[in-house]
Amino acid sequence: MSDIDLSRSNDYRNVTDYFKGQSDEYIRDTLNSRRGKMVAIMQNLSHDFNKASAVRNSNAFGMRKLIFLNPENRTHMDDPEGAKKWDRRGALGTQNYESIEHHRVTDYQEVFDQLHDEGYTIYAVDNTPGYNPQSLYKMAFPEKSAFLFGEEQLGLADDLIEAADAMVYIPQYGSVRSVNVSVANGIIAAFYASQHMPQE
């Protein structure tokens, strides 16, 4: 029998060594004490991979809140949030530590009004001509920034773009016009964090 200490090996959660053996409540409270002010708003995500990745991005970059604007779900009409169950395995447990809200996409104006009342600037992340999109690399974001993302195939609804304050795009150098929504979310979150989160 080995004398090796196996205490940490009993915690199979994907957490840093600092959090091994700690309760979910302790992890959540610790993360909440050092979060930034960034808010991410995800419109009509249909793939569980993208939802899980958005949750992991929220955790990785210390976002204040993640908001899902869900489509109408006719199989769960009694659900006031329009949400359906999704496969959370890809989030690797980070859903236990994040502040996640679900709203019907048709209630977007209420969500936006609340953010505006709190002093937030809302940026649509897209490259739609006609909305004067600004390059991400030239932006200095206010600390209270909220970013609106739409799934790659359909993009953002015009109503939501028009309700946002500005549009920002991610410059790209390949042959396609866009990146996956969860990738875009991660890029924006990392860029915001470089401006507003502690630098090691």
DRENMI-247582 format. One record per residue (C-alpha): x, y, z. Coordinates in steps of 0.2 Angstrom, whole numbers, padded with zeros to 4 digits, always signed. Layout:
N
XYZ;...
This chain:
200
+0000+0000+0000;+0007+0017-0005;+0009+0032+0007;+0004+0044-0007;-0010+0056-0002;-0025+0052-0012;-0036+0065-0005;-0037+0077-0020;-0040+0062-0032;-0057+0059-0024;-0063+0075-0032;-0067+0072-0050;-0074+0089-0054;-0064+0100-0067;-0058+0113-0055;-0041+0120-0051;-0031+0113-0037;-0036+0128-0026;-0054+0122-0027;-0051+0103-0025;-0061+0097-0010;-0071+0113-0008;-0090+0113-0009;-0099+0120-0024;-0106+0134-0013;-0088+0139-0008;-0082+0139-0026;-0097+0150-0031;-0095+0162-0017;-0077+0164-0021;-0079+0167-0039;-0093+0179-0036;-0082+0189-0025;-0070+0193-0039;-0081+0193-0055;-0081+0207-0067;-0096+0217-0074;-0097+0209-0092;-0114+0202-0096;-0116+0190-0111;-0133+0188-0120;-0136+0173-0131;-0151+0173-0143;-0159+0157-0149;-0145+0145-0146;-0151+0128-0153;-0135+0117-0150;-0131+0111-0133;-0112+0112-0137;-0114+0131-0139;-0124+0133-0123;-0111+0123-0113;-0097+0133-0121;-0105+0149-0116;-0107+0144-0098;-0088+0138-0098;-0083+0155-0106;-0093+0164-0092;-0084+0154-0079;-0067+0156-0087;-0067+0175-0090;-0077+0180-0074;-0093+0186-0081;-0106+0194-0070;-0120+0185-0079;-0125+0175-0094;-0142+0177-0101;-0151+0165-0113;-0165+0172-0124;-0174+0156-0128;-0186+0153-0143;-0204+0149-0139;-0204+0131-0134;-0221+0123-0139;-0217+0107-0130;-0216+0117-0114;-0228+0131-0115;-0231+0132-0097;-0212+0136-0094;-0212+0155-0093;-0194+0156-0099;-0197+0146-0115;-0182+0135-0110;-0180+0117-0114;-0169+0105-0105;-0151+0104-0112;-0136+0092-0110;-0125+0101-0097;-0111+0088-0098;-0101+0100-0110;-0101+0113-0096;-0091+0102-0085;-0100+0107-0069;-0097+0126-0072;-0116+0128-0073;-0115+0126-0054;-0105+0142-0051;-0112+0154-0064;-0126+0166-0064;-0137+0160-0078;-0154+0168-0083;-0167+0162-0095;-0179+0173-0104;-0191+0171-0119;-0183+0180-0134;-0199+0190-0136;-0195+0198-0119;-0178+0205-0125;-0184+0223-0122;-0187+0220-0104;-0170+0213-0102;-0162+0227-0112;-0171+0240-0102;-0165+0232-0085;-0147+0233-0091;-0148+0251-0097;-0156+0256-0081;-0140+0248-0073;-0129+0259-0084;-0124+0246-0097;-0119+0248-0115;-0126+0234-0126;-0116+0229-0141;-0122+0217-0154;-0108+0206-0160;-0111+0204-0179;-0104+0211-0195;-0121+0216-0203;-0119+0230-0216;-0129+0245-0212;-0126+0245-0193;-0109+0254-0194;-0100+0239-0185;-0084+0243-0177;-0068+0232-0176;-0066+0224-0160;-0047+0228-0160;-0051+0247-0160;-0063+0246-0145;-0061+0252-0127;-0076+0245-0119;-0084+0252-0103;-0083+0241-0088;-0102+0239-0089;-0103+0231-0106;-0116+0218-0112;-0113+0208-0128;-0127+0201-0138;-0123+0185-0149;-0134+0176-0161;-0131+0158-0168;-0120+0158-0183;-0133+0151-0196;-0147+0164-0193;-0137+0178-0184;-0145+0191-0173;-0163+0197-0176;-0165+0215-0183;-0176+0220-0168;-0162+0215-0156;-0148+0224-0166;-0159+0240-0167;-0162+0239-0148;-0143+0238-0145;-0132+0253-0143;-0118+0248-0155;-0112+0234-0166;-0094+0227-0165;-0087+0214-0176;-0072+0202-0175;-0059+0204-0189;-0056+0188-0198;-0043+0183-0211;-0050+0167-0219;-0063+0162-0232;-0079+0162-0221;-0088+0177-0215;-0091+0172-0197;-0085+0161-0183;-0095+0149-0172;-0106+0159-0159;-0097+0151-0144;-0080+0155-0151;-0086+0173-0154;-0092+0173-0136;-0075+0167-0130;-0065+0180-0141;-0075+0195-0135;-0074+0189-0117;-0055+0187-0117;-0054+0204-0125;-0065+0212-0112;-0055+0203-0098;-0039+0210-0105;-0046+0228-0102;-0055+0226-0086;-0049+0210-0076;-0034+0208-0065;-0018+0205-0076;-0007+0191-0069;
